[in-house]
């Protein structure tokens, strides 16, 4: 599969596939395609449907296959931000935020990734239920806003505000930490908890989490509207 990512604040990924090649996406994610792309909708079984529901995806997924020759299919971002492509191998799975998945080649698999500590789930925002992407192939992820990437060495750490984590290698460890000091919590404006990421591995942060944007918009709407 060949692909191009076009656009800036509202990007689209355009995939060119060989005859018989299949692209998988969320229900309703297709934007445009060539006439020879044949669609099949499936849930993949109750277990996979439940996994997608819990991780914030649609219950059903669509499989588009090029018939009778090469085909083309495009997937546009649903939110102002970025589309990033990542190559997945059996030895290099990744962990990403809920609702990040846009589309992938056929060999890519998704499952639920739970934070090991319950405190991370209750207070860590994106930290409790995320998606694990494994298998083999190319996956396209939606990033809220722009993407900033760090490569952490073994033992190297970075502290981030809740919700800014878009993707990380499965080798990166994540822990939710409480902000110390009553004054810091009450007056600091940063919330009760931060997320500590420890390498080794790649970390991709996003500059405009959709939850933050929604909160800003809500504050601007007059009460009762």
N, C-alpha and C positions, 0 to 999 in steps of 0.2 A: 504494500500500500504506500502510495505517495500522498503527501498532503501539503497544503499551504495554509498558514494562519494570516488572515487579512483583517484590516480595521484596527482601530486604536481603542477608544473607550467602550465600544460595543463590537467586539471582534467576532469573526466566524472562521471555522476550520473547514476547508474544502478538501475532501478526500477523493483520490482517484484510485479505483480498485480494478484488479484484473477480473476476467470472466470467472465466475464461480467463487470469488472472494466475498467474505461476509463482514459487515460492520454491525456492531451492537450498540444500541443507544436506549435512553430512557423513553418511555411512551410520550409522544408529542414533541420530541427533540429535533426531528428532521425539519430543515428549513427549505431546501430545494434539492432536486436530484435529476439525473437523466432518466428517460422513460423505461430503461431496461433494468432498473433496480426493483427487485421483487421483495415485498415486505411479508414477514411472518411475525405474529405477535404471540408471546408465550409468557407464562409465569415462572416456569422452571421448577414447579413443585412448591408445596406449602412452606417448606423450610426456607427456600430462597426468597419466596414472596414475603415471608415474615421478616427476614433479614433486611430486605430492601425497605420495608415499611418502617422498621425501627431506626434505620440509618437515614431516614428522610427522603428516600427515593420513591418513585412510583411503583405500584405493585407489579405491573406488567413491563416487559421490555420488548423492543422491536429489533428484529434481525433483518438487515437489508443485504440482499445478495445480487451481484451483477449476473445477468443472464444473457447468453448469446454474444458476449463481447465485453470489453472494458466498460466500466460505469463511473459515475460521479455522484457524490452526495455531500451535502453541506450541513453543518450544525452551527447555529448562531448562539452566542452567549445570551443568557436570560437576564443578566444583570450587568451594569457598567463595571468593567474590570478587564481581566486578561484570560486568555486560553493558553495553557501550557501543555506540551506533549512530553510524555515520559515513557521510556523504554523499560518494560518489565521483563525480568527473567526469573526463573525458579529460585535463584539465590539472592535476588534483589527486590523483595516486595516493598511496598510503601504504605504509609498510613496517611489518610487525608481526611479533611473535615466532611461532615455530613453535607449532602447535596452537591459535592464538588464534581462528581462524575458526570461527564457530558456524553462521551462515546468511547469506543475502543475497538480494536481488532478482535477477532473471534476467540483467540486463545487466552484472553485476559479474564480473570475470575475476581469476584468481589465477595466479601464477607464482613460481618460485624467485628469491630475491634473495641473491646471494653477496657476502660482504665482499670488497672489492678486494684486501686484503692477506691473504696466507695466515696470517700471525701472528695475525690477528684470528680466523681459523677455529680454529686450534689452541689458543688460549689465551683467547679472548674469550667462551666460553660461547654465548650466543644470537647472538653477533655474526657468525658465519660464514654459516650457512644460516638465512635468515628468509623471510618471504613478502611478495611484492609484490602489492598489491591495486589493480587499475586498472579501467578501463571506465566504466560509468555506472550509478548506482543506490545502494541502501542496503546496507551490510554491518554485521553484528552480530559483535562481537568479545568473547571472554572475557578478563577481566583477573584475574590472581591477586591476591586481596585487594582493597584499595581503589585507585582510580585518582587520581593527582595529575598535573595538567596544567600545562605551562609553554609559553609562547610566546617562542621565542628570536629576538632581532633578528639581523640580518646580522652575523656575526662573534662573536656572544655564545656563550659556552660553558658547559657544565655537565659535571661529572665524576660518573659513577655507578658503583656496584658492579655486577659482572657479574650478569646475570639480571634486573635491575630494569627494563629497558627493555621496555615492552609494545607501544608503537606510536610512529611518528614520521612526519612528512611526508617525502616522497621528496627534498625539498630539503635536509634535514638531513644533514650529513656525520658519519660515525662512524669513530673511530679507537681502537684498543686501545693503552693505555700501560702500561708496566711500572712497578710501584711501586719507587721508588728507596730504596736503603739496605738492607743485610743485616738490621740490627736491626728495621727497619720490616716487612720481609717475614717474619722469623722470629717476632717478638713482637707484631706489630700485629694479627694475626687477620683481616686483610682480603684475604688471598690475594696472588698475584703480580701481578695485572693489574687495571686499571680501564678503563672505557670513556669516552672523551671525545666528547661530542656538540657540534657547531658549527652554529649557525643560519645562515640563517633557517629558521624553521618551527616547527611544533607538536611537542611531545614529551609523551608520556603514560607515566608511570612507574607501576609496580605495587608495593604494599607487602608482598606475601607471595609471592615466587616459589615455585612448587611444588617446584623442586629444593632450595631452602633448607629448606622444611618437611620434605621427605623425609629430608634429612640429619639434622635434629633428631630426627625419629622414630627413625631408625636408631640414633642414639646412646643412645636410651632403651630399646631392645630388648636384653635380656640376651644375651650371647654364646652362640651355638649354638641360639637359639630360631628 
